[in-house]
Amino acid sequence: MELIGFVHKYEWGKLGNDSAVAQLATLNDPQFKVDLKSTYAELWMGSHPNGPSRYKSDGSKLEEELPFLLKVLSINKALSIQVHPNKEEARRLHTSKPEIYKDPNHKPEMAIALTPFVGLCGFRPLPQIRDILLRIHPLNKLTVDDPKDLDLLAKDDEQGLRHCYEKLLNQSAIEIGLCIDSISKEYSKVLCDYNIIELYNKLKEDFPNDVGVLSIFFLNVIRLQPGQAMFLGANQIHAYLSGDVVECMACSDNVIRAGLTPKYKDINQLLSCLEYTGSPAQNKIFAPERIDDQRLLFKPPVEDFALTQLTLGRNDTEYVLKVEQSPGILLVISGQRTLESIGNNALKLKRGSIVYLPWKIGTEMRFISSGEDNTKFLTYISTPNSP
């Protein structure tokens, strides 16, 4: 059953047809018209009440309560540095602060790049943070109370990181702004050495006097090429900075913000739940399992979702995918195919097609090609019990 996705026009999205969201929405929905002066940030596929998909046949809402939400994001301006609580924390926060934490669920996320993507994920190796603090004196002044904390960082002791990052997050906007300006004027070599000078300059322009600009000295900068992924589990600090991605997440709106935002930052809660382990940036790239020549399985350690990526070449005139355990959603990123399944009419799939796949035992989806097309990055998402 074909679906029409829900488009969100947040200010951080890409402008007009530069947005992959706008491009896909135009192909997905004949009624959708792009305003070249508007920003298109997110295309939602699922049953989330803030943006449920609709059946293309009659316009009615998808009412199946799916445990996941599939999105395409087009990012021109950074989203906030944030973490998401685990289920136990989410229940407690929802009970104590329901006006901020809207539901009792966790929010694990996975992002797979469609275009070159830049994000933040987790803390840098702690000895690397120590070296940065020693080289950038204004930042050292804002973060180090006791020289012993630098010794702890050198020994990969998380307590040193806790002390330094807590002190940074509690600085005033005035002190943060002075530090940002000083680094711009005097420490361009350090920025170049860590390949973050362009990123630093854009963030300070978009978020003046924001502590998130300085957080990039503590956090790993992740650069993904198309098809690469990162997984964001509970209490893992992260941010999306630029690019286009397919994202899947559990159905929740719980966010604890740390920077790059004018919105409320719950600093005490953030510091109490953060995962402080440091590790190299390359360790944050999530490796899929190859099932066969056409199929990759991205199966994170959560019960809410798993994602299959299909890349079908011209010689793959027929490919069969079984749906055995749960309903799912199919998104076509490029190319074209005919989708056939027992008891259903054949669907002509193309870039922008979104299909809801109800679960029936033993259902087989057959992707048929004339042999003239090359379909890249068909994605199918379901709960992880699926093969």
C-alpha positions in Angstrom: 0.0 0.0 0.0 1.6 3.2 -1.1 2.0 6.1 1.3 2.5 9.8 1.2 5.1 11.1 3.7 4.7 14.1 6.0 7.1 17.0 5.4 8.4 19.3 8.2 9.8 22.7 7.1 12.1 23.5 10.1 14.5 26.4 9.7 17.6 24.2 9.8 16.6 22.4 6.6 18.0 22.9 3.1 16.4 25.5 0.8 14.0 24.6 -1.9 15.1 22.0 -4.4 18.6 21.8 -2.8 16.8 19.7 -0.1 16.7 15.9 -0.6 13.5 16.0 1.4 11.9 18.4 -1.1 13.1 16.3 -4.0 11.7 13.1 -2.6 8.4 14.7 -1.5 7.8 16.1 -5.0 8.2 12.6 -6.4 6.3 11.0 -3.6 3.2 13.2 -3.7 1.9 14.7 -7.0 0.2 17.5 -5.0 3.4 18.6 -3.3 4.8 21.9 -4.6 8.2 23.2 -3.6 8.6 26.8 -2.5 12.1 27.9 -3.5 12.2 30.3 -0.5 11.3 27.6 2.1 13.5 25.2 4.0 12.6 21.5 3.9 14.1 19.6 6.8 12.4 16.2 7.4 10.2 13.7 5.5 8.5 11.4 8.0 7.3 7.8 7.2 5.3 6.1 9.9 2.4 6.6 12.3 3.9 9.2 14.6 1.0 11.5 15.7 3.0 14.7 14.9 3.2 13.7 11.3 1.5 10.5 10.2 1.8 9.2 6.7 -1.4 8.9 4.6 -2.5 6.1 2.2 -2.1 7.4 -1.4 -5.3 5.6 -2.4 -7.8 7.5 -0.2 -5.8 10.0 1.9 -6.6 8.3 5.2 -3.9 8.1 8.0 -1.7 5.2 8.6 -3.0 4.0 11.9 -0.8 1.0 12.5 1.2 1.7 15.7 4.7 1.1 14.5 7.5 1.1 17.1 9.7 3.1 14.8 9.7 6.3 12.6 11.6 6.4 9.3 12.8 9.8 8.1 14.9 11.6 5.5 16.7 14.7 6.9 18.3 17.5 4.8 20.5 19.5 7.1 21.9 23.0 6.3 22.2 24.3 9.9 23.3 22.2 12.9 20.7 20.4 15.0 21.3 20.7 18.8 23.9 18.7 20.6 21.8 16.3 22.6 21.4 12.9 24.3 18.3 10.7 24.7 17.5 9.0 28.0 17.2 5.2 28.3 13.7 3.7 29.0 14.0 3.8 32.8 15.2 7.4 32.8 12.5 8.4 30.2 9.7 7.0 32.5 11.1 8.9 35.5 11.6 12.2 33.5 8.1 11.9 32.0 6.6 11.5 35.4 8.5 14.4 37.0 8.7 16.9 34.1 5.9 15.9 31.6 5.9 19.4 30.1 9.5 18.8 28.9 9.7 15.1 28.5 6.6 14.3 26.5 6.5 10.5 26.7 8.0 7.6 28.7 10.0 6.0 25.8 13.6 5.9 24.8 14.8 7.2 21.5 17.7 5.3 19.9 18.5 6.5 16.4 20.4 5.4 13.4 21.5 7.7 10.5 22.6 6.4 7.1 24.2 9.0 4.8 22.7 9.8 1.4 25.2 12.6 0.7 28.5 13.4 2.5 27.5 14.0 6.1 29.1 15.6 9.1 28.0 15.0 12.7 29.2 14.7 16.3 29.1 11.4 18.2 30.6 10.6 21.6 33.7 12.0 23.3 37.1 12.1 21.7 39.8 9.8 23.2 40.5 11.4 26.6 44.2 11.9 26.0 43.4 13.8 22.8 41.0 16.1 24.8 43.9 16.7 27.3 46.2 17.7 24.4 43.6 20.1 23.0 43.1 21.7 26.4 46.9 22.2 26.8 47.2 23.8 23.4 44.2 26.2 23.7 44.7 28.3 26.8 41.4 30.2 26.8 39.6 26.8 26.7 41.8 25.4 29.4 40.9 28.4 31.6 37.1 27.7 31.2 37.4 23.9 31.8 40.2 23.0 34.2 40.0 23.8 37.9 42.6 21.3 39.1 45.7 20.2 37.0 45.0 16.7 38.3 42.1 16.6 35.9 44.6 16.8 33.0 46.5 13.9 34.6 43.2 11.9 34.8 42.5 12.6 31.1 46.0 11.4 30.2 45.2 8.1 32.0 41.9 7.8 30.2 40.1 8.3 33.5 36.5 9.5 32.9 36.4 11.5 36.1 38.7 14.1 34.6 36.4 14.5 31.6 33.3 14.8 33.9 35.0 17.7 35.8 36.1 19.6 32.7 32.9 19.2 30.7 30.7 20.1 33.7 32.7 23.3 34.2 32.4 24.2 30.6 28.6 23.7 30.4 28.1 25.9 33.5 30.0 29.0 32.1 28.2 32.2 31.2 27.4 33.1 27.6 29.7 36.1 28.0 32.7 33.9 29.0 31.8 31.4 26.2 31.7 34.2 23.6 35.1 35.6 24.7 36.7 32.2 24.5 35.2 31.5 21.0 36.5 34.9 19.7 40.0 34.3 21.2 40.3 30.9 19.6 39.3 32.3 16.2 42.0 35.0 16.4 44.9 33.1 18.0 44.4 29.3 17.5 43.7 28.7 13.8 46.6 26.3 13.6 45.0 24.0 16.2 41.7 24.2 14.3 43.5 23.2 11.1 45.5 20.4 12.9 42.2 18.8 13.9 40.5 19.6 10.5 37.7 21.6 12.1 38.4 25.2 11.1 35.5 25.4 8.6 33.2 23.7 10.9 34.2 25.9 13.8 33.6 29.1 11.8 30.2 28.0 10.6 29.0 27.0 14.1 30.2 30.3 15.7 28.4 32.2 13.0 25.2 30.3 13.3 25.3 30.0 17.2 27.2 33.0 18.6 28.1 32.7 22.3 26.8 29.1 22.4 28.7 26.5 24.5 28.1 23.9 21.7 30.7 25.7 19.6 33.3 24.8 22.2 32.0 21.3 22.7 33.5 20.2 19.3 36.8 20.2 21.1 35.4 17.4 23.4 33.4 15.5 20.8 34.2 13.3 17.8 33.6 14.9 14.4 32.1 12.1 12.3 32.3 12.4 8.5 30.2 9.8 6.7 30.2 9.0 3.0 27.0 7.8 1.3 26.0 4.4 2.6 27.9 4.8 5.9 26.0 4.9 9.2 26.2 5.8 12.8 24.1 4.5 15.7 23.1 6.6 18.6 22.1 4.7 21.7 20.9 6.0 25.1 22.9 8.7 26.7 25.3 9.0 23.7 26.0 12.7 23.1 25.6 13.6 19.4 24.5 16.2 16.8 23.8 16.3 13.1 25.6 19.2 11.5 25.2 18.9 7.7 24.2 16.6 4.9 21.3 14.4 3.9 20.5 11.2 5.8 18.0 8.4 6.1 17.2 8.2 9.8 15.3 5.6 11.8 14.4 6.1 15.4 12.1 4.7 18.1 8.9 6.7 18.6 9.7 9.3 21.1 10.3 13.0 21.4 12.6 12.9 24.5 15.7 15.2 24.1 18.2 16.4 26.6 20.0 19.3 25.0 23.6 20.4 25.6 24.2 23.2 23.0 23.8 24.6 19.5 20.3 25.7 20.4 18.3 28.5 22.0 16.0 25.9 23.5 16.0 24.7 27.1 19.1 22.9 28.3 18.6 20.6 31.2 22.3 20.7 32.2 22.0 18.8 35.5 20.1 15.9 33.9 22.5 15.8 31.0 25.6 15.6 33.2 24.1 12.9 35.3 23.2 10.6 32.5 26.0 11.1 29.9 28.1 8.2 28.6 31.6 9.6 29.3 33.7 6.9 27.6 36.1 8.3 25.0 36.9 6.5 21.7 38.2 7.3 18.2 35.8 8.7 15.6 36.1 5.7 13.4 34.7 3.5 16.2 31.4 5.4 15.9 30.8 4.2 12.3 28.2 1.4 12.5 29.1 -1.6 10.3 26.2 -3.5 8.7 26.0 -7.2 8.1 26.1 -8.3 4.5 23.4 -10.8 3.8 24.0 -11.3 0.1 25.4 -9.4 -2.9 22.4 -7.0 -2.9 21.5 -6.7 0.7 23.0 -5.1 3.8 21.4 -5.4 7.2 21.8 -2.6 9.8 20.7 -4.2 13.0 21.4 -2.1 16.1 21.2 -3.5 19.7 17.6 -2.3 20.3 14.2 -4.0 19.9 12.6 -1.1 18.0 13.9 -1.3 14.5 16.3 -2.8 12.0 17.0 -1.6 8.4 17.7 -3.4 5.2 19.5 -1.7 2.3 18.9 -3.2 -1.1 21.1 -2.2 -4.1 19.8 -3.9 -7.2 21.9 -3.8 -10.4 20.7 -4.2 -14.0 21.5 -7.8 -13.9 19.3 -8.4 -10.9 16.2 -8.9 -12.9 14.3 -10.4 -10.0 15.1 -10.2 -6.2 12.9 -11.8 -3.5 12.7 -10.4 0.0 10.7 -12.3 2.7 8.7 -10.4 5.3 8.4 -12.9 8.2 8.1 -11.2 11.5 6.7 -7.6 11.4 5.2 -4.8 9.4 7.6 -2.4 7.8 8.1 0.6 5.4 9.9 0.6 2.1 11.5 3.8 0.7 13.1 4.0 -2.8 16.0 6.4 -3.0 16.8 6.0 -6.7 16.0 3.9 -9.7 12.8 1.9 -10.5 11.4 -1.6 -10.0 8.0 -3.4 -10.1 7.0 -4.8 -6.7 4.9 -7.9 -6.6 3.6 -9.9 -3.7 1.0 -12.7 -3.4 -2.6 -11.4 -3.1 -1.6 -7.8 -3.9 -1.6 -5.7 -7.1 1.8 -5.0 -8.5 3.3 -1.6 -7.7 5.5 0.5 -10.0 8.3 1.8 -7.7 10.5 4.8 -8.4 12.6 7.3 -6.6 10.4 8.7 -3.8 8.0 5.8 -3.6 7.0 4.9 0.0 5.2 1.6 0.7 3.7 0.3 3.9 4.2 -3.5 4.2 1.7 -5.2 6.5 2.9 -8.4 8.0 1.6 -11.7 6.8 3.4 -15.0 7.6 5.6 -16.0 4.7 5.0 -12.9 2.6 7.4 -12.5 -0.2 8.2 -9.3 -2.0 9.5 -9.7 -5.5 11.4 -6.9 -7.1 11.1 -7.2 -10.9 13.3 -5.3 -13.4 13.2 -5.1 -17.2 17.0 -5.2 -17.0 17.4 -1.6 -18.1 17.4 0.2 -14.7 19.8 0.2 -11.8 18.0 0.7 -8.4 20.3 2.0 -5.7 19.5 2.1 -2.0 16.0 0.6 -1.6 15.5 0.7 2.1 13.2 -1.5 4.1 12.7 -1.0 7.8 11.0 -3.2 10.4 11.4 -4.5 14.0 14.7 -6.4 14.3 13.0 -9.9 14.5 12.8 -9.6 10.8 15.5 -11.4 8.8 
